[in-house]
Amino acid sequence: MMTRYERMKMQRRMQRRIRLVVEERRMALALPPPGAEASFDPETTVEIPRPAADPA
């Protein structure tokens, strides 16, 4: 059984982790990847070409 203090401590730790992840993602999306065009949209769907069939 966890004490109230332990639960609060765990809650604060989880909040800190969530805040760090959110900040990290915000920073990653703020700057366009190096070499990418200026109008890069991370939400766009990317078409992946199917590899040519290898007759073996």
N, C-alpha and C positions, 0 to 999 in steps of 0.2 A: 504494500500500500504506500502510495506516494504522499508525502506531506504537502501542505498547501504551498510552502516555500519552494519545494522541488518542482511542483507543477508550474509555478510562476516563473521559475528559473528556466525551465524547459521551453515555456511559451516565449520568453524573451529571446532565447537562443534561436528558436525557429523563425521568429520575426526578423532577427538579424540576418539569418541565412537568406530568407525570402527577399529582403531588401537588397542584399548583395547581388543576388541573381537578377533581380529586376534592373538594378543599376548597370550591371554588366551587359544585359541585353540592350538596354537603352543606348549605351555607348557603342555597341557593335552595330546598331542600326543607324546611329547618327552619322557615322562616316562611311562613305561609299568604299567598297573593297578596292584595293590598289589595282589599277589597270582596267577597271570597269567603266562603262559609259556613265555620264553624269546623271542620266535619268533612270538609275537602277531602282526597280521596285521589288522589294523582297516578297511581295504577295503574288507576283506574277507566276503563271504556270510555265514551266520549262519543258519543251518537247525534247525527249531523249531519242535520238535516231536508233532504230533497231539494227543490230549488227547484221551484215550480209551472211547468208547461210553458206556454210563451208561444205561443199560436196566431198564427202570422204569415202 
